[in-house]
C-alpha cells in the first residue's frame, strides 16, 4: 500500500537503517528527540523496529507544558525507555549569571544559551549511556545545514543516523495518519516547529518558512546538530 506522499519503500528504507545501526552498535546506540511537532514519526519507526532503544530528551527548563504532556503521552503509547537530560545549572542560576540570553538578539548569547541548556546536557547523557551512535529525526528540508547532511554522519566522535532525512512534511503527515499517531498539541494553534516557550511562535499569515518562527530569526539551529565541540 502507498499513499500519495509516502511509499512503503520509504518506510522500509528507514527501518532498514535503524535495524542496521542497532546491529552494528548493539547496546551502544540511542535515539534523541525534542518531542516536537512530528516527533512521533521517528519514535514510532524506532520503537517498531528495535523496541526499548534508549531515548534521550533534553528538558531545558523552558519547555511549554504542552511539550511535557506530549512527551508523557508518547512515552506511554510507545513504551519508550526515556532518559531526561537537564542542565546542571538551573534556569534561575543561569539567568542570575548571564541574564535572559534569548532576549538580546545576539547570536553569541543564543549560542551560550544553547550550550548550557541543550548541548552540554546532551553530551553528558550520551556519555552516561555509553552511546557511540545515535539516531535523530532531522530532515533535509528543515534548514540549510540539515540539507547539507548525509544520511550517516559523524558528530562528537559518534556515528549519527538520519533515517528520515529525505522525508518532507507531507510524507510525515502521511505516516502519522497511517499509524494513527498524535502530533504536538501546539500544531493545532499554528505552530509548525516548537522548542522553548520563549523562542517559538506560531506561523503568521502568509509565512512559508517554519524555521523563521524560532529563535527570533537569529538562528535556525539549536546547537545540538552542529558538529562543533
C-alpha positions as CSV (number, residue, x, y, z in Angstrom):
1,X,0.0,0.0,0.0
2,X,1.2,3.5,-0.7
3,X,-0.1,7.0,-0.1
4,X,0.4,10.0,-2.4
5,X,3.4,11.3,-0.5
6,X,4.7,8.3,1.4
7,X,5.7,4.9,0.0
8,X,6.3,1.5,1.6
9,X,9.9,1.7,0.3
10,X,10.5,4.9,2.2
11,X,9.3,3.2,5.4
12,X,11.3,0.0,4.7
13,X,14.5,2.0,4.0
14,X,14.1,4.0,7.2
15,X,13.6,0.8,9.2
16,X,16.5,-0.9,7.5
17,X,18.8,1.9,8.5
18,X,17.6,1.7,12.1
19,X,17.9,-2.1,12.2
20,X,21.4,-2.0,10.7
21,X,22.6,0.7,13.1
22,X,21.3,-1.3,16.0
23,X,23.1,-4.4,14.7
24,X,26.4,-2.5,14.3
25,X,26.3,-0.7,17.6
26,X,24.3,-3.1,19.8
27,X,23.6,-1.6,23.2
28,X,25.7,1.4,22.5
29,X,23.1,3.3,20.4
30,X,20.4,5.6,21.4
31,X,17.9,7.9,19.8
32,X,17.2,11.6,20.6
33,X,14.0,13.5,20.4
34,X,12.7,17.0,21.1
35,X,9.1,15.9,21.3
36,X,8.5,18.4,18.6
37,X,5.5,18.7,16.3
38,X,6.1,15.5,14.3
39,X,8.4,13.6,16.7
40,X,6.1,10.7,16.9
41,X,7.3,9.6,13.4
42,X,10.9,8.7,14.3
43,X,9.9,7.5,17.7
44,X,7.4,5.1,16.2
45,X,9.8,4.0,13.5
46,X,12.5,3.1,16.1
47,X,10.0,1.5,18.6
48,X,8.5,-0.7,15.9
49,X,11.9,-1.8,14.6
50,X,14.1,-2.0,17.7
51,X,11.9,-1.7,20.8
52,X,13.2,-0.1,24.0
53,X,16.1,1.6,22.5
54,X,17.0,4.4,25.0
55,X,15.5,7.8,24.1
56,X,17.3,11.0,25.2
57,X,15.2,14.0,25.7
58,X,16.7,17.4,26.7
59,X,14.4,19.3,29.1
60,X,15.7,22.9,29.0
61,X,13.6,24.0,31.9
62,X,11.8,26.4,29.5
63,X,9.6,23.9,27.6
64,X,5.9,24.6,27.1
65,X,3.6,22.4,29.3
66,X,2.1,21.1,26.1
67,X,5.5,19.6,25.2
68,X,5.9,17.8,28.5
69,X,2.3,16.4,28.2
70,X,3.1,15.3,24.7
71,X,6.3,13.6,25.9
72,X,4.4,11.7,28.6
73,X,1.7,10.6,26.2
74,X,4.2,9.2,23.6
75,X,6.3,7.6,26.4
76,X,3.2,5.6,27.5
77,X,1.9,5.0,23.9
78,X,5.2,3.7,22.5
79,X,6.7,2.2,25.8
80,X,9.7,4.4,25.5
81,X,12.8,3.9,27.6
82,X,13.0,7.7,28.2
83,X,16.1,9.4,29.7
84,X,15.7,13.1,30.5
85,X,18.8,15.2,30.3
86,X,18.9,18.6,32.2
87,X,21.5,21.3,32.6
88,X,23.5,21.3,35.8
89,X,22.7,25.0,36.1
90,X,19.1,25.8,36.9
91,X,17.2,28.3,34.8
92,X,17.2,30.7,37.8
93,X,21.0,30.4,38.3
94,X,21.7,30.8,34.6
95,X,19.6,34.0,34.4
96,X,21.3,35.4,37.5
97,X,24.7,34.8,35.9
98,X,24.0,35.6,32.3
99,X,20.7,37.3,32.0
100,X,17.9,36.3,29.7
101,X,20.2,35.2,26.9
102,X,17.4,34.6,24.4
103,X,16.3,38.3,24.6
104,X,19.4,40.1,23.5
105,X,19.1,39.4,19.7
106,X,22.8,38.4,19.7
107,X,23.8,35.2,18.1
108,X,26.7,34.6,20.6
109,X,24.3,34.9,23.5
110,X,21.9,32.5,21.9
111,X,24.8,30.1,21.3
112,X,25.7,30.3,25.0
113,X,22.1,29.5,26.0
114,X,22.1,26.5,23.7
115,X,25.4,25.3,25.0
116,X,24.3,25.5,28.6
117,X,20.8,24.2,28.3
118,X,21.0,21.8,25.4
119,X,24.4,20.8,24.2
120,X,26.2,20.1,27.5
121,X,23.2,18.0,28.9
122,X,23.0,16.0,25.6
123,X,26.7,15.2,25.6
124,X,26.6,14.2,29.3
125,X,23.6,11.9,28.6
126,X,25.2,10.2,25.6
127,X,28.3,9.6,27.7
128,X,26.4,8.3,30.6
129,X,24.5,5.8,28.4
130,X,27.8,4.7,26.8
131,X,26.5,5.6,23.3
132,X,28.8,5.5,20.4
133,X,26.0,6.2,18.0
134,X,22.6,8.0,17.9
135,X,19.5,8.2,15.7
136,X,17.9,11.5,15.0
137,X,14.8,12.7,13.1
138,X,16.5,15.6,11.2
139,X,15.1,16.3,7.7
140,X,16.9,18.0,4.8
141,X,14.1,20.4,4.2
142,X,14.2,21.9,7.6
143,X,17.3,24.1,7.4
144,X,20.2,24.8,5.0
145,X,22.6,23.0,7.4
146,X,20.4,19.9,7.5
147,X,20.1,19.9,3.8
148,X,23.9,19.5,3.6
149,X,24.0,16.4,5.8
150,X,24.5,12.8,4.7
151,X,22.1,10.0,5.9
152,X,25.0,8.7,8.1
153,X,27.4,11.2,9.5
154,X,29.7,11.8,12.5
155,X,29.3,14.2,15.4
156,X,31.1,14.5,18.8
157,X,33.1,11.3,17.9
158,X,29.9,9.3,17.4
159,X,28.1,7.9,14.4
160,X,24.8,9.7,13.7
161,X,22.0,8.1,11.7
162,X,19.3,10.2,9.9
163,X,16.7,7.6,8.7
164,X,14.1,10.2,7.5
165,X,16.4,12.8,6.1
166,X,14.7,12.9,2.7
167,X,11.1,13.0,4.0
168,X,9.0,16.2,3.6
169,X,6.1,17.4,5.7
170,X,3.6,15.6,3.5
171,X,5.3,12.3,4.0
172,X,5.5,12.9,7.7
173,X,1.8,13.6,8.0
174,X,1.0,10.6,5.8
175,X,3.0,8.4,8.2
176,X,1.2,10.0,11.2
177,X,-2.2,9.3,9.6
178,X,-1.3,5.8,8.5
179,X,-0.3,4.7,12.0
180,X,-2.8,6.9,13.9
181,X,-0.1,8.8,15.7
182,X,-0.5,12.1,17.6
183,X,1.0,15.4,16.7
184,X,2.1,18.0,19.3
185,X,-0.9,19.9,20.7
186,X,0.5,23.3,19.6
187,X,0.2,22.2,16.0
188,X,-3.5,23.0,16.2
189,X,-2.6,26.5,17.3
190,X,-0.5,27.2,14.2
191,X,2.9,26.0,15.3
192,X,4.9,24.1,12.7
193,X,8.1,23.8,14.9
194,X,8.3,24.2,18.6
195,X,11.1,24.3,21.2
196,X,11.3,26.6,24.3
197,X,8.3,28.7,25.0
198,X,10.3,32.0,24.7
199,X,11.8,31.1,21.3
200,X,8.9,29.6,19.4
201,X,5.8,31.2,17.9
202,X,3.0,30.1,15.5
203,X,3.3,30.7,11.8
204,X,1.9,34.0,10.7
205,X,-0.5,34.6,7.8
206,X,1.4,34.2,4.5
207,X,4.5,32.9,6.1
208,X,6.1,29.9,4.4
209,X,9.4,29.4,6.4
210,X,8.7,27.5,9.6
211,X,12.2,28.0,10.9
212,X,11.7,31.7,10.9
213,X,9.3,31.2,13.8
214,X,12.2,30.0,16.0
215,X,14.9,32.0,18.0
216,X,13.5,35.3,16.9
217,X,15.0,34.8,13.5
218,X,18.6,35.0,14.9
219,X,19.4,31.3,14.3
220,X,17.9,28.2,12.7
221,X,19.8,25.6,14.7
222,X,19.7,24.9,18.4
223,X,23.3,23.7,18.5
224,X,22.6,20.0,19.1
225,X,23.1,19.1,15.5
226,X,26.1,21.3,14.7
227,X,29.4,19.4,14.7
228,X,31.4,22.0,16.7
229,X,32.7,20.8,20.0
